[in-house]
């Protein structure tokens, strides 16, 4: 039982890492492109929204990982 919770927590931690990469990297590159004047100034807004959503999802998956909850569940099995 405890091993299953450990694996569920590890899966949630992996989901947090993937979510952070999927949302963080495009937001970071968009900000860098805007700073280099490649992208227009208004691109800061979508980058910020994407970073905010990615941060919320990453924190939710991290909370689940410390609780031993699988990424697709709300409670422990």
C-alpha positions as CSV (number, residue, x, y, z in Angstrom):
1,X,0.0,0.0,0.0
2,X,2.7,2.5,0.9
3,X,4.7,1.5,-2.2
4,X,1.7,2.3,-4.4
5,X,1.4,5.8,-2.7
6,X,5.1,6.3,-3.3
7,X,4.7,5.5,-7.0
8,X,1.6,7.7,-7.3
9,X,3.6,10.6,-5.7
10,X,6.5,10.0,-8.1
11,X,4.1,10.1,-11.0
12,X,2.6,13.4,-9.7
13,X,6.1,14.8,-9.3
14,X,6.9,13.8,-12.9
15,X,3.7,15.5,-14.1
16,X,4.8,18.6,-12.2
17,X,8.1,18.6,-14.0
18,X,6.5,18.0,-17.4
19,X,3.9,20.7,-16.8
20,X,6.6,23.2,-15.8
21,X,8.6,22.5,-18.9
22,X,5.6,22.6,-21.3
23,X,4.4,25.9,-19.9
24,X,7.6,27.5,-18.7
25,X,9.8,27.2,-21.7
26,X,7.5,28.8,-24.2
27,X,6.7,31.6,-21.8
28,X,10.5,32.2,-21.1
29,X,11.3,32.2,-24.8
30,X,8.4,34.6,-25.5
31,X,9.7,37.0,-22.9
32,X,13.3,36.7,-24.3
33,X,12.0,37.3,-27.8
34,X,10.1,40.4,-26.7
35,X,13.1,41.7,-24.8
36,X,15.2,41.3,-28.0
37,X,12.4,43.2,-29.9
38,X,11.7,40.1,-32.1
39,X,8.2,39.7,-30.8
40,X,5.7,42.6,-30.3
41,X,5.3,44.2,-26.8
42,X,1.8,42.7,-26.4
43,X,3.3,39.2,-26.3
44,X,4.1,39.7,-22.6
45,X,0.5,39.2,-21.8
46,X,0.0,35.7,-23.3
47,X,3.5,34.7,-21.9
48,X,2.4,35.9,-18.4
49,X,-0.9,34.1,-18.6
50,X,0.8,30.9,-19.8
51,X,3.3,31.1,-16.9
52,X,0.6,31.7,-14.4
53,X,-1.5,28.7,-15.5
54,X,1.6,26.6,-15.6
55,X,2.6,27.7,-12.1
56,X,-0.8,26.9,-10.7
57,X,-0.8,23.4,-12.4
58,X,2.8,22.7,-11.2
59,X,1.9,23.6,-7.6
60,X,-1.2,21.4,-7.8
61,X,0.9,18.4,-9.0
62,X,3.6,19.1,-6.4
63,X,0.9,19.1,-3.7
64,X,-0.4,15.8,-4.9
65,X,3.1,14.3,-5.1
66,X,3.8,15.2,-1.4
67,X,0.5,13.6,-0.5
68,X,1.1,10.4,-2.5
69,X,-1.9,11.0,-4.8
70,X,-1.8,10.0,-8.4
71,X,-2.0,12.8,-11.0
72,X,-5.4,11.7,-12.3
73,X,-7.0,11.2,-8.9
74,X,-8.3,13.4,-6.1
75,X,-7.5,11.1,-3.2
76,X,-5.2,8.3,-2.3
77,X,-6.2,4.9,-3.4
